[in-house]
Amino acid sequence: MKKKLIKSTTENFKSIFAKNPKHIFLSPGRINIIGEHIDYNDGFVLPAAVNKYVCIAISPSEDFNCKIVAIDLDAVFEFNINEKIVPNEKMWVNYILGVINQFKEKKLIINGFNAVFSSTIPIGAGLSSSAAVECGFAFAINSLNNCKLTLETLALIGQKSEHTFVGVNCGIMDQFASVFGKKNKVIKLDCNTLEYKYYNGDLKNYTFLLLDSNVKHTHLTSGYNDRRIEVETGLKILKQHFKDVSTFRDCNEEMVLKLENTMGNLIFKRCLFVVKEIQRVKDAVIAFEESNFENLGRLMTQTHQGLSKDYEVSCEELDFLVESIATEKSVLGARMMGGGFGGCTINLVKKGEENQIVKRISKEYQLKFNIELKYYKIKISDGTTEYIS
């Protein structure tokens, strides 16, 4: 699959620009095993890069003109690097323009470029194809102009691109995982300090299976930004009542419970989920260290219940998939993954059982929603890197 993507992207570049690309970059999608919606809530997350990629073929142009070809979208965008860069009505290009604008502001871009990109990351499935595009182009521009920026800086450039040109106030997790991923390693990331530690991601007799609901409800962006406002309101209330609290990680469940009436039901539920989820990440790390995958599965399922009932970012389709797969003896845990309101569930299942699970649930899902279920078998992979043939 990876070799096929590289070959296709390279051949498209040669066809369009009549020469081989100078560089080829692979930027992966990511899963988040646990710690959903915690990257912007002062907590810890546990992501990993996976073997689904954005492939970018790129070369410097002979002037200040830039041409970007999105193969999967059959779309082209051209601009001059000396002109003012502003968000465009074509949403796909804003993920890239936001990155380029930061290099331009730092006076790091020497000349224009030609680029072609394609992807095996399913869009809208919660594998963060947007972060893969951002980080892939950040790596490409960094290399093309010999900027020598650190990996951390490249991840932050990807995040800021989404803030400024796309309008989603995302945390750092997606970009960090895409950049810092390692094969068969999960990353415990402190989203405040960006301190991180790798843990063995070998699941032995188990594997992660993604079930794609094939829906993406339109209130993802507004719902995401609403949650940020709600938890920020809740944290202010916690700080007012507990002098030692500066972030959610300073809180415990008991503190939140004491303020239920003060917060009101909505803010209370949001904060309760955050505090519980921060603890679940810590417990999941222990589960990995002890190879206690039964406990890891239980924690994942608890996360889904919190996301569905307290944080309210799930939807009928995702809840159905989690409830349906939970009846399988070979499944240790399941939850929705990503921003919510559609996308994938991540499921911890016994190796060799994936096909029969998918066959049963696909049929049930089709009958209930008249939607085709997609699925992805994944492996934990390396982060963004230049491909050297």
C-alpha positions in Angstrom: 0.0 0.0 0.0 2.8 2.5 0.9 4.9 1.6 -2.1 1.9 1.9 -4.4 1.1 5.4 -2.9 4.7 6.5 -3.4 4.8 5.2 -7.0 1.5 6.8 -7.9 2.4 10.2 -6.4 5.8 10.2 -8.1 4.4 9.2 -11.5 1.8 12.0 -11.2 4.5 14.5 -10.5 6.6 13.4 -13.5 3.5 13.5 -15.7 2.6 17.1 -14.6 6.1 18.6 -14.3 8.1 16.5 -16.8 10.8 15.6 -14.3 11.3 13.6 -11.1 10.6 15.2 -7.7 13.6 16.3 -5.7 12.0 15.0 -2.4 9.3 12.6 -1.4 7.8 12.8 2.1 5.5 10.4 3.9 3.4 11.9 6.7 1.2 9.5 8.7 -2.2 9.7 10.2 -2.6 8.9 13.8 -4.8 7.0 16.3 -5.4 8.2 19.8 -5.7 5.1 22.1 -7.0 7.1 25.0 -7.2 10.7 26.2 -9.7 12.1 23.7 -10.4 15.8 23.9 -7.7 16.2 26.5 -4.9 17.7 24.5 -6.5 21.1 24.9 -7.4 20.4 28.5 -4.0 20.3 30.2 -3.9 16.6 30.2 -1.9 13.7 28.9 -2.8 11.8 25.7 -1.6 8.4 24.3 -1.4 8.6 20.5 0.5 6.7 17.9 1.3 7.2 14.2 -0.2 4.6 11.9 0.5 3.1 8.5 -1.9 5.4 6.5 0.0 8.3 4.8 -0.1 11.5 2.9 2.6 11.3 0.3 4.1 14.6 -1.0 6.4 14.8 -4.0 8.0 18.2 -4.2 10.7 20.2 -6.1 11.8 23.9 -6.1 10.5 25.9 -9.0 12.7 28.1 -11.1 11.0 31.3 -9.9 8.6 32.5 -7.1 5.6 30.7 -8.4 4.1 27.7 -6.6 1.8 25.0 -7.9 0.2 22.4 -5.6 -1.7 19.5 -7.1 -4.1 17.5 -4.9 -4.4 14.2 -6.8 -7.3 12.7 -4.8 -9.3 15.9 -5.2 -8.4 16.5 -8.8 -7.6 20.0 -7.8 -4.8 22.5 -8.5 -3.8 25.7 -6.6 -1.3 28.2 -7.9 0.2 31.3 -6.2 3.2 33.5 -6.1 5.3 33.2 -2.9 5.9 37.0 -2.9 2.2 37.8 -2.8 0.3 38.1 0.5 -0.9 34.7 1.6 -4.5 34.7 2.9 -7.1 31.9 3.6 -8.7 30.6 0.5 -12.3 29.6 -0.2 -10.9 26.2 -1.2 -10.7 24.6 2.3 -8.2 21.9 1.4 -5.5 24.4 0.4 -5.8 26.3 3.7 -4.1 23.5 5.6 -1.0 24.1 3.4 -1.2 27.9 3.0 -1.2 28.2 6.8 2.0 26.3 7.0 3.7 28.2 4.1 2.6 31.6 5.6 4.6 30.8 8.8 7.7 30.0 6.9 7.2 33.2 5.0 6.7 35.2 8.2 10.0 33.8 9.4 11.7 34.8 6.1 12.7 31.2 5.5 11.3 30.6 2.0 13.9 31.2 -0.7 11.8 30.5 -3.8 8.7 28.8 -5.1 8.0 25.1 -5.5 5.9 22.5 -7.3 4.2 19.8 -5.3 1.9 16.8 -5.8 0.3 15.0 -3.0 -2.0 12.0 -2.5 -3.2 10.0 0.5 -4.3 6.7 1.9 -5.7 8.3 5.1 -9.5 8.3 4.9 -10.8 11.8 5.2 -13.3 12.4 8.0 -12.5 9.1 9.7 -10.8 10.7 12.7 -7.2 9.7 11.7 -6.3 13.3 11.4 -5.5 13.6 7.7 -5.4 17.3 8.1 -2.4 17.1 10.6 -0.7 14.7 8.2 -1.0 17.3 5.4 0.2 20.1 7.6 3.2 18.3 9.0 4.1 16.8 5.7 4.3 20.2 4.0 6.1 21.6 7.0 8.7 18.9 6.6 8.9 19.5 2.9 9.3 23.3 3.1 11.8 22.9 5.9 13.9 20.5 3.8 13.5 22.4 0.5 14.8 25.6 2.1 17.3 24.0 4.5 15.7 25.7 7.4 16.8 23.1 10.0 13.8 23.7 12.3 13.2 21.2 15.1 10.6 18.5 15.0 8.7 20.3 17.8 8.7 23.5 15.8 7.4 21.7 12.7 4.5 20.2 14.8 3.7 23.6 16.2 3.6 25.1 12.7 1.1 22.4 11.7 -1.1 23.3 14.7 -0.9 27.0 14.2 -1.9 26.5 10.5 -5.1 24.9 11.7 -5.8 27.7 14.1 -5.1 30.6 11.8 -6.1 29.4 8.3 -8.7 26.7 8.9 -10.4 28.1 12.0 -10.3 25.0 14.2 -8.8 25.7 17.7 -7.2 22.2 17.9 -4.7 21.0 20.5 -1.2 19.8 19.6 -1.7 16.0 19.8 -2.5 15.3 16.1 0.5 17.1 14.8 2.8 15.8 17.5 1.9 12.2 16.9 2.3 12.6 13.1 5.8 14.1 13.6 7.1 12.1 16.6 5.6 8.7 15.9 7.7 5.5 16.1 7.1 2.0 14.9 5.4 -0.1 17.5 5.5 2.7 20.1 2.8 4.7 21.8 3.5 8.2 23.0 2.5 9.6 26.4 2.4 13.3 25.7 2.1 16.1 28.2 0.1 18.7 26.2 1.3 21.5 28.4 5.0 21.1 28.4 5.3 18.8 25.3 7.4 16.4 27.3 6.8 12.9 26.0 7.8 9.3 26.6 7.6 6.2 24.4 6.0 3.0 25.6 6.0 -0.4 24.0 3.0 -0.6 21.7 3.2 -4.4 21.0 -0.3 -5.7 21.7 0.9 -9.4 21.4 -2.2 -11.4 20.5 -4.4 -8.3 20.0 -4.6 -5.5 17.5 -6.4 -2.3 16.8 -9.2 -2.4 14.3 -10.9 0.8 13.1 -14.5 0.8 12.1 -15.5 3.8 10.0 -19.1 4.9 10.5 -18.8 6.7 7.1 -20.7 9.7 8.5 -19.5 13.1 9.5 -22.1 15.3 11.0 -21.8 19.0 10.2 -21.6 20.3 13.7 -18.1 19.0 14.3 -16.3 22.3 14.1 -18.9 24.3 16.1 -19.3 21.4 18.6 -15.5 21.3 19.1 -15.2 25.0 19.7 -18.2 24.9 22.0 -16.6 22.3 24.1 -13.5 24.4 24.5 -15.6 27.3 25.8 -17.5 25.1 28.2 -14.4 23.5 29.8 -12.7 26.8 30.0 -15.7 28.1 31.9 -15.6 25.1 34.2 -11.9 25.5 34.9 -12.5 29.1 36.0 -15.0 28.0 38.5 -12.7 25.3 39.8 -9.9 27.9 40.3 -12.3 30.2 42.2 -13.0 27.4 44.7 -9.7 25.6 45.0 -6.6 27.8 45.3 -4.2 25.1 44.4 -5.9 24.4 41.0 -4.2 26.0 38.0 -5.1 23.3 35.4 -7.4 20.3 35.1 -4.6 17.9 36.1 -4.6 19.6 39.6 -8.2 18.5 40.0 -9.8 15.2 41.0 -13.3 13.8 40.7 -14.3 14.8 44.2 -13.6 18.5 43.5 -15.8 18.5 40.5 -18.6 16.6 42.3 -18.6 19.3 45.0 -19.2 22.0 42.5 -22.0 20.2 40.5 -24.7 22.7 41.6 -22.4 25.7 41.1 -21.4 24.7 37.6 -24.8 23.7 36.4 -25.4 20.4 34.7 -23.8 21.1 31.3 -20.4 22.5 32.6 -20.3 19.9 35.3 -20.6 17.0 32.9 -17.9 18.4 30.6 -15.4 18.9 33.5 -16.2 15.4 35.0 -15.3 13.8 31.8 -12.0 15.7 31.5 -10.9 14.8 35.0 -11.8 11.2 34.6 -10.1 10.9 31.2 -6.9 12.4 32.5 -6.8 9.6 35.1 -7.7 7.0 32.5 -4.6 7.9 30.4 -2.4 7.4 33.4 -4.1 4.0 34.0 -3.7 3.0 30.4 0.1 3.6 30.5 0.3 1.2 33.4 -1.8 -1.3 31.4 0.7 -1.1 28.5 3.7 -1.5 30.9 2.1 -4.6 32.4 0.7 -5.9 29.1 -2.7 -5.9 30.8 -4.8 -5.5 27.7 -8.0 -6.5 29.4 -7.7 -3.4 31.6 -6.7 -1.3 28.6 -9.9 -2.4 26.8 -12.1 -1.6 29.9 -10.6 1.9 30.0 -11.3 2.5 26.3 -14.9 1.5 26.8 -15.2 3.8 29.8 -13.9 6.6 27.7 -16.6 6.1 25.1 -19.3 6.2 27.7 -17.9 9.5 29.0 -17.6 10.9 25.4 -21.1 9.9 24.7 -23.0 10.8 27.9 -20.9 13.5 29.5 -18.9 15.2 26.7 -21.7 14.6 24.2 -19.5 14.3 21.1 -20.7 10.9 19.9 -23.6 10.2 17.7 -26.1 7.4 17.1 -24.0 5.6 14.5 -20.9 5.6 16.7 -22.8 4.4 19.8 -24.3 1.6 17.8 -20.9 0.4 16.6 -19.4 0.4 20.1 -22.4 -1.4 21.6 -22.5 -4.0 18.8 -18.8 -4.9 18.9 -19.0 -5.1 22.7 -20.9 -8.4 22.4 -17.9 -10.1 20.8 -15.9 -12.3 23.2 -12.7 -11.5 21.2 -13.1 -7.7 21.8 -11.6 -6.2 24.9 -12.8 -2.6 24.4 -14.1 0.0 22.0 -14.7 3.7 21.7 -15.2 6.5 19.3 -12.0 8.2 18.2 -11.3 11.8 17.1 -13.3 14.9 17.3 -16.6 13.1 17.3 -20.0 13.4 15.6 -18.9 10.7 13.1 -15.7 9.1 12.0 -14.2 5.9 13.4 -14.3 3.7 16.4 -11.1 2.2 17.6 -11.5 -1.4 18.8 -9.0 -3.7 20.7 -9.6 -7.1 19.2 -8.0 -10.5 19.1 -5.8 -11.0 16.0 -7.4 -13.2 13.4 -11.0 -12.3 14.4 -11.2 -9.0 12.5 -12.9 -10.4 9.3 -15.7 -12.2 11.0 -16.3 -9.2 13.3 -16.5 -6.8 10.3 -18.8 -9.2 8.4 -21.4 -9.3 11.2 -21.3 -5.7 12.1 -21.3 -4.5 8.5 -24.6 -6.3 7.9 -26.2 -5.0 11.1 -25.0 -1.4 10.4 -26.3 -1.5 6.8 -29.7 -2.8 8.0 -30.1 -0.1 10.7 -28.6 3.0 8.9 -28.5 2.0 5.2 -24.8 3.0 5.3 -21.8 1.0 4.1 -19.4 0.3 7.0 -15.7 0.7 6.2 -12.9 -0.7 8.2 -9.1 -0.4 8.5 -6.6 -2.8 9.8 -3.7 -0.7 11.1 -0.2 -0.9 12.4 1.7 1.6 14.6 4.3 3.3 12.3 7.0 5.9 12.2 6.3 9.6 12.0 6.8 12.0 9.2 9.9 11.3 7.2 11.6 11.7 3.9 11.4 8.7 1.7 14.7 7.7 0.3 14.5 5.1 -2.5 
